[in-house]
Amino acid sequence: MALTLRRQRKRRAAHERGYATGPRDVREHGDMKLRPANGKVRVTYLEMTARPVDPAPSAPPGVVQRRIARADLDEYRALYRRVGDPWQWVARRTLEAAELRAILEHPRYELWFAEADGAPIGFAELDRQAPPDVEIRYFGLVEEWIGRGAGRWLLRAMIDRAWAPAETERVWLHTCELDHPGALRFYQRGGFVPYGQGIEDYVDPDAVSLW
């Protein structure tokens, strides 16, 4: 029973952080090995405290955004894997269907897909559960669409969406050293300002119970 409770706490902690990291093997990006040796990962927190006033970028041809009111969990998980596997996202992979659906269908939570010619190429999630703050909880594109303008367009679309209610006073997100090497610069170019750093436990999925 004690072991089961410890495993449940690990799963809950990973969910509350919004991500967990660490595949079985050591992944490399160029000359940089991205699996932390000390079981910790550095996280950078960024915020935006005023609505942007510059013109929003246009969507690439054939690319649209679509809000998903009731997700097909198999489709969501497949997209989550396509977007997140290169960056060691595993938290949503460890959730049971009821847990995942409760998150995605909370009345103050929004799931958005970016689609090209009807096929999903990325997704973003807005968490409005702690007003007047809005968190961009997840954000990412499949690798073949990185660098083609869709990310800049989708980020701004989510920023504008986050600021839409009059109650919003701050939009924030976080990134970590396991994300795309350009992620921090990308968010800063999008108008976010770093306001803090922290150290999170590196969660090895092999240590998280899937049963």
N, C-alpha and C positions, 0 to 999 in steps of 0.2 A: 504493500500500500504506500509506504514512504517513497519508494522509487517511482511509482505511478504519479504521486503528487508532485515530485520534483520535475518529472517530465512535463506535467501539465503547466507548472509554473514557467518552465522554459518556453513552452509554446505560447503562453499568454504574454510573456515579456517580449518575445519576438513580434507578436501581433501588435502590441502597444507601441513599439518603436516604429512600426510600419515597414520594417524590412529585417532580414537577417542575412548573414553572409557566410560563405565558405563552402565551396564544393569539395568533393572527395580528393580531387587532384589539385596540383598547383597550376593555376592559369598564369600565362605570361602575356604582357602587352609590350611589344618591343623588347627592350632589355630589362623591363621592370617586372618583377614577380609581385603579383597582387594579393597573394595569400599572406596575411600578417603572421609573423613568426611568434608574436607574443600573445596571441589570442585577443587582441584589442584592435579597434579601428577608429580612426579620427573622423569626427563628424563636424561639418561646418553648417551653422544655422544662418539663414539669410532672411531679410524682411524688406517689405515695401510699405511705407506709411502714407503714401499719397497716390491717388489714381494717376497713371501716366497720361500725358497730354499730347504726346507725339502721335502721328498717324500710325495706325496698325498696319503691319505688312499684309500683303495679299497672299491668299492660299496658292500653292502650286497648282497648275492645271490638273483638274480631275480630282482634287483632294477636298474633302468636306469633313465637318465634324458632326457627330450624331450623339445625342444623349441616350444612354441605355437605361431605361426605366426598370426592366427586369432582365437581368443578364442570363444568357445561356452559360451556365458555369463551365461546361466543357470548352466552349468558345473562349470564354474569359481566361481560363487557365492556359489554354494553348497560346493565346496572345501574350499573357504574362510570361510564359516560358520563352517565347521568341524575343520579347523585349528584354527580359531580365536575366536570362541565363548567362549572357556574356559578362554581366556585372554582378553575378552571384546573388541574385535575389532568390530567396527561398521561403520567406515568411508565409506567403499566401498558399504555397504548395503544401504546407503542413496543416492547414485548416480543413476541418470537415465541412461538408456542404452547407449545413445549417448555420455554422459560424460565419462562413464566407457570405452567404446570402444576407444574414443579419447586418453585416457591415455595409454591403453594397446597396441594400434597399432601405437603409435608415432614412427617415424623412429629411434629415439635414445633411445628407451625403449625396454627391453627384458623381456618376461614372460617365465619362465621355470617350468615345472612340474617334480616332482620326482614320478616315477611309479613303482609299484611292481606287476609283472605278468599282466601288462597292465592296472592296476587300479591306479588312482592318490592317493598318500599318503602325498603329501606336495607340496609346491611351493616356488619360489623365484622370485624376480623382480629386475632388474638392470636398474638404471636410469643414462643415459649418457648425460643428457641435459646441464650439467654445466662442460664441460671439462676444465682442465685436471682431475677433480674429477669424480669418479663414486660412486654412492650411491647404496647400497643394500637396496632397499626401503621396501620390505617385505621379510620375510623369516620365514618358519614354517613347521612343520609336524603335521599330525593328532596324537592325543594323544597315540594311540596304537603303534606308531612307534618311540616314543621318548625313547631314551636310548638304541637303537638297532644298533647304528653305522651309520644309514642313515643320521642323521643330520650333523655329522662331515664330512662325505663324500660329502654331498650336499653343505655345506658351502665352503669347499675347492674348489669344482668344480666352484662355483660362484666367488670365489676369483680369481682363475686362469682365468676365463672368463673375469672378470673385468679388469685384468691386460693385457689382450691380445693385445689391441691396444697400439702402441708405445707412444701415447699421454698421457696415464694414468700416473698420478703422485701420486694419493692418492685414496684409497678406504675407504669409511666410512659408518657408519650405526648408528642407535640409538636403545636403548631399554629403557623400563620404569619399574617402580616398580610394575606395574600390570602384567608384563610378567611372564613367568615361573620363579620360584625362582632361577633356575640355569642358566638363560639366560646370565647374565653378565659374569659369570665365563666361560661359554661356548664360548662366543665371544673372551674373553681374551685368552683362550687356543687355539683358532683358529688363534691367531696372532694379534688381535686388541688391541689397547692401549687407555684407556679412556683419553679424552682431555678436557672434560668440562661437566657441568651439567646445567640443566635448569628446570624451572617449567612451565608446560603447563596447560591450563584450562582442567578440567575434563568435557567432553562433554557428558551429559546425552542424550541418544537417544530419550527419551520421549520428550525432549525439541527441537529436530530437526525435522522440518517438513518433512514428507514423501510424501507430495502432491505438 
